[in-house]
């Protein structure tokens, strides 16, 4: 259990996350306007009259967005509600032209109910994090304060884009149940898992850097070993794993200091300062009553059939958790390697393409990818795993390239040193397959025992003093003889054969 040391006691964290992911769709949740609002598009050009609340304009629910939400719910091992409703969440802000947000109220069944995801806990074991709900709602616009010295501007291109808000569950009726996030590292692992599920399913780009995935952090602290749940604060709209971890740590220490000085923590909404990594009170935390939810009179209740759910389920791809389990079980990879190779769906597809129908390659492919390819992102393209084209001046290494290199080592056609040399030549832009490169530069390994034995005999004959020393007990000199043979063969002799022959003749 992650704890923070206080003046008189250790404290532990209770963390809840509300994660907003923007749903991938061609049009917005309630209008036909384009859902593409990237920064290169001129402001207020992807806006319909529904989005800006022109009188008489009625919302029409995007069925595809509903199916995307169902798909994500199934990916979260969650219940799918057969009937749910939309409501108007009342609040005024300039980036919300309607004066309300169409969402799904907490007291009504959302489109996605209780579920869970598994992450690696701080103790190195799998930990189940419970999901309370996931509901559809519309996004707000974007305010721009840096265009004019005295004015702010509103860009409504993003207004009405579909959001799916995923809320973790805190089991207050069973306080001993620790199926919640309890450290900054677990928060990051949970968010990464949500991101990869969304990407694997094609539900969202889930890019924090562009704002298509954001998180609100609820933090409270309590004495280590306690089962009580104390007052929480909420830090809004976090868009970086680094800043999320920093905000959790700072807010926890702020609350601990308050308690240890005899004060009480109030339920506030916080803002986070990226400049100095601190949190500060922005306003008192709203409750559901503050938003004055009421059913949206323009939208009928949403009814979802069992047939729709099963159709969506039958077309879902393998999820990251299942991929990790397959790599560990089928290929014997470590949990760490399996996690690295499933950081994105593109990486796992690249790995699977390289392994192909030969599982014996898997461990070597994994080692080469993690230790070599990951260090050269410009020389491989995980998004186009089967594309053999060149990208600019960089040589793009493909799954078939790496598979062939690993096969050549297994066949003793080349040794590890030669493989690394071939790999470096590919990084430097050398064209052709690994076999062609090896042939071009004369890097084929000598495996002919007769040819190697001749070199071994010559090395032994030329180094009689070292032979006598070896036979008198200085067996460490074996490395001297191996080096001499390798030098004589230009590094091409098979090291295993060299060692076997030297042992046979010297012993």
ZIRA-V700808 format. One record per residue. RES is the residue in three letters. SS is DSSP state (alpha for helix, beta for strand, coil for the rest). NEAR is the number of other C-alpha atoms within 10 Angstrom. D_LAST is the distance of its C-alpha to the last C-alpha in whole Angstrom. Layout:
((RES/SS/NEAR/D_LAST) (RES/SS/NEAR/D_LAST))
This chain:
((UNK/coil/12/56) (UNK/coil/16/56) (UNK/beta/16/59) (UNK/beta/17/60) (UNK/beta/13/61) (UNK/coil/13/65) (UNK/coil/9/67) (UNK/coil/7/67) (UNK/coil/11/65) (UNK/beta/15/63) (UNK/beta/19/64) (UNK/beta/21/63) (UNK/beta/24/64) (UNK/beta/19/65) (UNK/beta/25/65) (UNK/beta/23/67) (UNK/beta/23/67) (UNK/beta/21/69) (UNK/beta/22/67) (UNK/beta/25/69) (UNK/beta/26/68) (UNK/beta/25/70) (UNK/coil/28/70) (UNK/coil/23/69) (UNK/coil/19/72) (UNK/coil/15/74) (UNK/beta/19/78) (UNK/coil/31/78) (UNK/coil/29/79) (UNK/coil/23/83) (UNK/coil/21/84) (UNK/coil/20/83) (UNK/coil/22/82) (UNK/beta/18/78) (UNK/coil/23/76) (UNK/coil/16/74) (UNK/coil/19/75) (UNK/coil/11/72) (UNK/coil/9/73) (UNK/coil/6/73) (UNK/coil/11/76) (UNK/coil/11/80) (UNK/coil/17/81) (UNK/coil/15/83) (UNK/coil/13/83) (UNK/coil/21/81) (UNK/coil/22/84) (UNK/coil/21/87) (UNK/coil/15/90) (UNK/coil/21/88) (UNK/coil/29/86) (UNK/coil/18/88) (UNK/coil/15/91) (UNK/coil/12/94) (UNK/coil/8/97) (UNK/coil/8/97) (UNK/coil/14/93) (UNK/coil/15/91) (UNK/coil/18/87) (UNK/coil/15/86) (UNK/coil/16/83) (UNK/coil/17/80) (UNK/alpha/11/78) (UNK/alpha/16/75) (UNK/alpha/24/74) (UNK/alpha/20/75) (UNK/alpha/16/72) (UNK/alpha/21/70) (UNK/alpha/25/71) (UNK/alpha/26/70) (UNK/alpha/23/67) (UNK/alpha/27/66) (UNK/alpha/27/67) (UNK/alpha/19/65) (UNK/alpha/24/62) (UNK/coil/26/63) (UNK/coil/16/63) (UNK/coil/22/67) (UNK/coil/16/70) (UNK/beta/25/72) (UNK/coil/18/76) (UNK/coil/15/78) (UNK/beta/14/81) (UNK/beta/19/81) (UNK/coil/18/84) (UNK/coil/26/84) (UNK/beta/23/86) (UNK/beta/21/87) (UNK/beta/23/85) (UNK/beta/16/88) (UNK/coil/14/87) (UNK/coil/13/88) (UNK/coil/12/86) (UNK/coil/14/87) (UNK/coil/20/83) (UNK/coil/22/85) (UNK/coil/19/88) (UNK/coil/20/89) (UNK/coil/15/89) (UNK/beta/19/87) (UNK/beta/23/84) (UNK/beta/24/83) (UNK/beta/23/81) (UNK/coil/25/80) (UNK/coil/22/82) (UNK/coil/12/80) (UNK/coil/8/82) (UNK/coil/12/82) (UNK/coil/18/79) (UNK/coil/25/77) (UNK/coil/26/75) (UNK/beta/29/72) (UNK/coil/20/72) (UNK/coil/20/69) (UNK/beta/22/66) (UNK/beta/20/62) (UNK/beta/21/59) (UNK/beta/17/56) (UNK/beta/22/54) (UNK/beta/16/51) (UNK/coil/21/52) (UNK/coil/15/51) (UNK/coil/9/50) (UNK/coil/9/47) (UNK/coil/10/49) (UNK/beta/12/51) (UNK/beta/19/55) (UNK/beta/18/58) (UNK/beta/21/61) (UNK/beta/23/64) (UNK/beta/26/66) (UNK/beta/18/70) (UNK/beta/25/71) (UNK/beta/30/71) (UNK/beta/25/74) (UNK/beta/25/76) (UNK/beta/25/78) (UNK/beta/22/79) (UNK/coil/23/77) (UNK/coil/24/80) (UNK/coil/22/80) (UNK/beta/17/79) (UNK/beta/14/81) (UNK/beta/13/80) (UNK/coil/12/81) (UNK/coil/10/80) (UNK/coil/9/82) (UNK/coil/9/85) (UNK/coil/7/86) (UNK/coil/7/89) (UNK/coil/9/88) (UNK/coil/12/86) (UNK/beta/15/85) (UNK/beta/16/84) (UNK/beta/19/82) (UNK/coil/25/82) (UNK/coil/27/80) (UNK/coil/25/77) (UNK/coil/29/80) (UNK/coil/29/80) (UNK/coil/29/77) (UNK/beta/27/75) (UNK/beta/27/73) (UNK/beta/28/71) (UNK/beta/23/71) (UNK/beta/24/69) (UNK/beta/21/69) (UNK/beta/24/67) (UNK/coil/21/68) (UNK/coil/21/69) (UNK/coil/14/69) (UNK/coil/11/72) (UNK/coil/7/73) (UNK/coil/9/70) (UNK/coil/13/69) (UNK/coil/12/65) (UNK/coil/11/64) (UNK/coil/17/62) (UNK/coil/19/62) (UNK/coil/22/63) (UNK/beta/27/61) (UNK/coil/22/60) (UNK/coil/22/58) (UNK/alpha/21/58) (UNK/alpha/19/55) (UNK/alpha/21/56) (UNK/alpha/23/59) (UNK/alpha/18/57) (UNK/alpha/18/55) (UNK/alpha/20/58) (UNK/alpha/20/60) (UNK/alpha/17/56) (UNK/alpha/21/56) (UNK/alpha/22/60) (UNK/alpha/22/60) (UNK/alpha/21/57) (UNK/alpha/24/59) (UNK/alpha/27/62) (UNK/alpha/21/60) (UNK/alpha/21/58) (UNK/alpha/20/61) (UNK/coil/18/63) (UNK/coil/23/66) (UNK/coil/23/65) (UNK/coil/19/63) (UNK/coil/25/63) (UNK/coil/16/63) (UNK/alpha/16/63) (UNK/alpha/11/63) (UNK/alpha/12/66) (UNK/coil/17/68) (UNK/coil/17/68) (UNK/beta/26/66) (UNK/beta/24/67) (UNK/beta/24/67) (UNK/beta/20/70) (UNK/beta/24/68) (UNK/beta/22/70) (UNK/beta/24/68) (UNK/beta/23/69) (UNK/beta/27/68) (UNK/beta/21/68) (UNK/beta/17/67) (UNK/coil/16/63) (UNK/coil/11/64) (UNK/coil/12/67) (UNK/coil/14/68) (UNK/coil/11/71) (UNK/coil/14/72) (UNK/coil/15/73) (UNK/coil/15/75) (UNK/coil/21/73) (UNK/beta/24/74) (UNK/beta/24/73) (UNK/beta/24/71) (UNK/beta/17/72) (UNK/beta/18/71) (UNK/beta/20/67) (UNK/coil/18/65) (UNK/coil/17/62) (UNK/alpha/20/59) (UNK/alpha/12/59) (UNK/alpha/16/62) (UNK/alpha/22/63) (UNK/alpha/18/60) (UNK/alpha/19/62) (UNK/alpha/25/65) (UNK/alpha/26/64) (UNK/alpha/19/62) (UNK/alpha/15/66) (UNK/alpha/24/68) (UNK/alpha/23/66) (UNK/alpha/17/66) (UNK/alpha/16/70) (UNK/alpha/22/71) (UNK/alpha/25/69) (UNK/alpha/16/71) (UNK/alpha/12/74) (UNK/alpha/14/74) (UNK/alpha/13/73) (UNK/coil/10/76) (UNK/coil/7/78) (UNK/coil/11/79) (UNK/coil/14/79) (UNK/coil/17/77) (UNK/coil/14/79) (UNK/coil/18/78) (UNK/beta/18/78) (UNK/beta/21/77) (UNK/beta/23/75) (UNK/beta/18/74) (UNK/beta/23/71) (UNK/beta/12/70) (UNK/coil/11/67) (UNK/coil/6/68) (UNK/coil/8/67) (UNK/coil/16/66) (UNK/beta/18/69) (UNK/beta/20/71) (UNK/beta/14/75) (UNK/beta/16/78) (UNK/beta/14/79) (UNK/beta/11/82) (UNK/beta/13/82) (UNK/coil/15/80) (UNK/coil/11/82) (UNK/coil/8/83) (UNK/alpha/11/84) (UNK/alpha/9/87) (UNK/alpha/11/87) (UNK/alpha/16/86) (UNK/coil/14/89) (UNK/coil/22/88) (UNK/beta/14/90) (UNK/beta/17/89) (UNK/coil/17/89) (UNK/coil/10/93) (UNK/coil/12/91) (UNK/coil/16/88) (UNK/coil/13/88) (UNK/coil/14/86) (UNK/beta/15/82) (UNK/beta/11/82) (UNK/coil/17/78) (UNK/coil/11/78) (UNK/alpha/9/75) (UNK/alpha/9/75) (UNK/alpha/11/74) (UNK/alpha/16/71) (UNK/alpha/10/70) (UNK/alpha/10/70) (UNK/alpha/14/68) (UNK/alpha/14/66) (UNK/alpha/8/65) (UNK/coil/10/64) (UNK/coil/15/62) (UNK/coil/11/58) (UNK/coil/13/55) (UNK/coil/18/55) (UNK/alpha/25/53) (UNK/alpha/18/52) (UNK/alpha/10/52) (UNK/alpha/18/49) (UNK/alpha/23/47) (UNK/alpha/16/47) (UNK/alpha/14/46) (UNK/alpha/23/43) (UNK/alpha/16/42) (UNK/alpha/11/42) (UNK/alpha/11/42) (UNK/alpha/17/39) (UNK/coil/16/37) (UNK/coil/19/38) (UNK/coil/14/39) (UNK/alpha/15/43) (UNK/alpha/10/42) (UNK/alpha/18/41) (UNK/alpha/22/43) (UNK/alpha/20/46) (UNK/alpha/17/45) (UNK/coil/24/45) (UNK/coil/22/49) (UNK/coil/16/50) (UNK/coil/20/52) (UNK/alpha/22/53) (UNK/alpha/18/52) (UNK/alpha/20/49) (UNK/alpha/22/48) (UNK/alpha/20/50) (UNK/alpha/23/47) (UNK/alpha/22/44) (UNK/alpha/18/46) (UNK/alpha/16/46) (UNK/alpha/25/43) (UNK/alpha/23/41) (UNK/coil/15/43) (UNK/coil/10/43) (UNK/coil/10/39) (UNK/alpha/15/38) (UNK/alpha/15/35) (UNK/alpha/19/35) (UNK/alpha/23/37) (UNK/alpha/18/35) (UNK/alpha/17/33) (UNK/alpha/21/37) (UNK/alpha/21/38) (UNK/alpha/13/35) (UNK/alpha/17/36) (UNK/alpha/21/40) (UNK/alpha/13/40) (UNK/alpha/10/38) (UNK/coil/14/39) (UNK/alpha/19/42) (UNK/alpha/14/44) (UNK/alpha/10/43) (UNK/coil/11/45) (UNK/alpha/11/48) (UNK/alpha/16/50) (UNK/alpha/21/47) (UNK/coil/23/48) (UNK/coil/20/51) (UNK/alpha/20/51) (UNK/alpha/13/54) (UNK/alpha/14/54) (UNK/coil/22/50) (UNK/coil/16/51) (UNK/coil/14/53) (UNK/coil/16/51) (UNK/coil/11/53) (UNK/coil/14/53) (UNK/beta/12/54) (UNK/coil/8/56) (UNK/coil/10/53) (UNK/beta/15/50) (UNK/coil/20/48) (UNK/coil/23/48) (UNK/coil/26/45) (UNK/coil/21/46) (UNK/alpha/26/44) (UNK/alpha/19/43) (UNK/alpha/19/41) (UNK/alpha/23/39) (UNK/alpha/21/39) (UNK/alpha/16/37) (UNK/alpha/26/35) (UNK/alpha/24/33) (UNK/alpha/18/33) (UNK/alpha/20/31) (UNK/alpha/17/29) (UNK/alpha/15/28) (UNK/coil/10/28) (UNK/coil/17/25) (UNK/coil/20/28) (UNK/coil/27/28) (UNK/coil/22/25) (UNK/alpha/16/27) (UNK/alpha/13/27) (UNK/alpha/19/29) (UNK/alpha/20/31) (UNK/alpha/15/32) (UNK/alpha/14/33) (UNK/alpha/23/35) (UNK/alpha/21/37) (UNK/alpha/13/38) (UNK/alpha/16/40) (UNK/alpha/21/42) (UNK/alpha/19/43) (UNK/coil/13/44) (UNK/coil/15/46) (UNK/coil/15/44) (UNK/coil/15/45) (UNK/coil/12/44) (UNK/coil/17/41) (UNK/alpha/23/38) (UNK/alpha/17/37) (UNK/alpha/13/39) (UNK/alpha/19/38) (UNK/alpha/22/35) (UNK/alpha/11/36) (UNK/alpha/11/38) (UNK/coil/9/36) (UNK/coil/11/33) (UNK/coil/22/31) (UNK/coil/22/29) (UNK/coil/22/26) (UNK/beta/20/23) (UNK/coil/18/22) (UNK/coil/11/22) (UNK/alpha/13/18) (UNK/alpha/9/19) (UNK/alpha/12/20) (UNK/alpha/23/18) (UNK/alpha/17/15) (UNK/alpha/11/17) (UNK/alpha/18/17) (UNK/alpha/22/14) (UNK/alpha/14/14) (UNK/alpha/13/17) (UNK/alpha/18/15) (UNK/alpha/18/12) (UNK/alpha/11/15) (UNK/alpha/10/17) (UNK/coil/12/15) (UNK/alpha/11/14) (UNK/alpha/10/15) (UNK/alpha/16/13) (UNK/alpha/19/10) (UNK/alpha/12/11) (UNK/alpha/13/12) (UNK/alpha/16/9) (UNK/alpha/12/7) (UNK/coil/9/11) (UNK/coil/9/10) (UNK/coil/12/12) (UNK/alpha/15/10) (UNK/alpha/10/13) (UNK/alpha/15/12) (UNK/alpha/17/11) (UNK/alpha/11/14) (UNK/alpha/11/15) (UNK/alpha/21/13) (UNK/alpha/19/14) (UNK/alpha/15/18) (UNK/alpha/18/18) (UNK/alpha/27/17) (UNK/alpha/18/20) (UNK/alpha/12/22) (UNK/alpha/16/22) (UNK/coil/16/23) (UNK/coil/13/25) (UNK/coil/20/24) (UNK/coil/22/24) (UNK/beta/26/21) (UNK/coil/22/20) (UNK/alpha/21/18) (UNK/alpha/11/16) (UNK/alpha/15/15) (UNK/alpha/22/14) (UNK/alpha/16/12) (UNK/alpha/10/11) (UNK/alpha/18/10) (UNK/alpha/19/8) (UNK/alpha/11/5) (UNK/alpha/9/6) (UNK/alpha/11/6) (UNK/alpha/14/4) (UNK/coil/9/0))
